[in-house]
């Protein structure tokens, strides 16, 4: 039986490669088991109607649980392509929007640390 990952998990793995190259550990976390680490909130969904979920639902919850939360981003499912080998391709508009978000987060990190994406 094949293990199926969500588009969010694929996105986290794809973006995480940049951080791993810098010596950081990146993993997908469940908000019910939140670590006390720097978090980059990422969300995916099928409709732009959910774009505010990161700032108006996810960020306040993570902050109230004591997490160190960076500015996050919402990506439409249709902008994340996953091929048979689980390689991820982002649509140009998603790539262009995520790049500065990820780079700001990377720049704000001290040396080596453990990171999590919610």
Secondary structure, 3 states (H helix, E strand, C coil): CCCCCCHHHHHHHHHHHHHHHCCCEEEECCHHHCCCCEEEEEEEECCHHHCCHHHHHHHHHHHHCCCEEEEEEEEEHHHEEECCCCCEEECHHHHHHHHHHHHHHHHHCCCCCEEEEC
